Amino acid sequence: MDPGKLCILVTGGTFDKDYLEIEGRLHFRESHVEEMLRLGRNRLDVRVETLMLIDSLEMTDVHRARILEACRAAPEPRIVITHGTDTMALTAQTIGAAALPKTVVLTGAMVPYTFGSSDGLFNLGSALAFVQALPRGTYVAMNGRCLGWERAHKNRSTGVFEEA
C-alpha cells in the first residue's frame, strides 16, 4: 500500500444531485467530485471511483456491503466516501464494525453542489484533510467536525451531525 495515495469512493447523495428544471426535481447525471477537486486546486494523489449514484434513502444493506467490499479491495490506506447524509451514519457503522486496517472518512452535503451555495466543497476538502491526519478507523466528517463511527448521528431537526 502506498501511504501517499488516497481513494475517493462516490456513492451519490445530495453531493452529486442535479436539478431538472423542466420536471422540477433532483436527479443524478454524473459525479461532480472530479470538478470539485479541480476547483479546490487539489494537489493530492487521488483516485476517484464511482460505485453508484443513489440517494442514501434508497441505499440497502446490499449497497452497504458493496461499499465495504470496495474499501477492502482499495489498495489505498486512506479512503474518503461521498455519501447521502440520511443514512451516512448507518454506512459508517457497517464499515467501522469491520475494523479495516485503513482510515475511512465519510462525508456529504446538505445542499447539492450544483446549487452554488453547497457545503459540499468545504466538506470534501475537510474530509481529505481529516483522512490524512487521523489514525486508522472510520469517521464521519461534516461541516468542519469529525466524529467516530460509533457515535456519529444526524440530528434531523437541526440538519447537523453530532455525537449520539
Long-range contacts (C-beta under 8 A, 24 or more apart in sequence): 1-75, 1-76, 1-77, 2-45, 2-75, 2-76, 2-77, 3-77, 3-78, 4-45, 5-45, 5-46, 5-47, 5-75, 5-76, 5-77, 5-78, 6-44, 6-45, 6-46, 6-47, 6-76, 6-78, 6-79, 6-80, 6-128, 6-131, 6-132, 7-46, 7-47, 7-48, 7-49, 7-74, 7-75, 7-76, 7-78, 7-79, 7-80, 8-33, 8-46, 8-47, 8-48, 8-49, 8-79, 8-80, 8-81, 8-82, 9-49, 9-51, 9-67, 9-70, 9-71, 9-74, 9-79, 9-80, 9-81, 9-82, 10-48, 10-49, 10-50, 10-51, 10-52, 10-53, 10-81, 10-82, 11-51, 11-52, 11-53, 11-54, 11-56, 11-59, 11-63, 11-67, 11-81, 11-82, 11-83, 11-84, 11-91, 12-52, 12-53, 12-54, 12-55, 12-56, 12-82, 12-83, 12-84, 13-54, 13-55, 13-56, 13-82, 13-83, 13-84, 13-85, 13-88, 13-108, 13-109, 14-84, 14-85, 14-108, 14-109, 14-110, 14-111, 14-112, 14-120, 15-82, 15-83, 15-84, 15-108, 15-109, 15-112, 15-113, 15-120, 15-124, 16-53, 16-82, 16-112, 16-113, 17-55, 17-112, 17-114, 18-112, 18-114, 19-112, 19-114, 19-115, 26-112, 28-53, 28-54, 31-82, 32-113, 32-114, 32-120, 33-82, 33-124, 36-113, 36-120, 36-121, 36-124, 37-124, 39-121, 40-121, 40-124, 40-125, 42-128, 44-128, 44-132, 46-128, 47-76, 49-74, 54-84, 55-84, 55-86, 56-83, 56-84, 56-85, 56-86, 56-87, 56-88, 56-91, 56-108, 57-84, 57-86, 57-87, 59-84, 59-87, 59-91, 61-94, 64-90, 64-91, 64-94, 65-94, 67-91, 67-94, 67-95, 68-94, 68-95, 68-98, 71-95, 71-98, 71-100, 71-102, 71-104, 72-98, 72-100, 74-102, 76-102, 77-101, 77-102, 77-103, 78-102, 78-103, 78-104, 78-131, 78-132, 79-103, 79-104, 79-105, 79-131, 80-104, 80-105, 80-106, 80-107, 80-124, 80-127, 80-128, 80-131, 81-105, 81-106, 81-107, 82-106, 82-107, 82-108, 82-124, 83-107, 83-108, 84-108, 85-109, 85-110, 85-142, 85-154, 85-161, 86-154, 88-140, 88-152, 88-154, 88-161, 89-140, 89-149, 89-152, 89-153, 89-154, 89-161, 92-138, 92-139, 92-140, 92-149, 92-152, 93-149, 93-150, 95-138, 95-149, 96-137, 96-138, 96-148, 96-149, 96-150, 100-136, 100-138, 101-136, 102-136, 103-131, 103-134, 103-135, 103-136, 103-137, 103-139, 104-131, 104-137, 104-138, 104-139, 105-130, 105-131, 105-134, 105-138, 105-139, 105-140, 105-141, 105-146, 106-138, 106-139, 106-140, 106-141, 107-140, 107-141, 107-142, 108-142, 110-159, 119-143
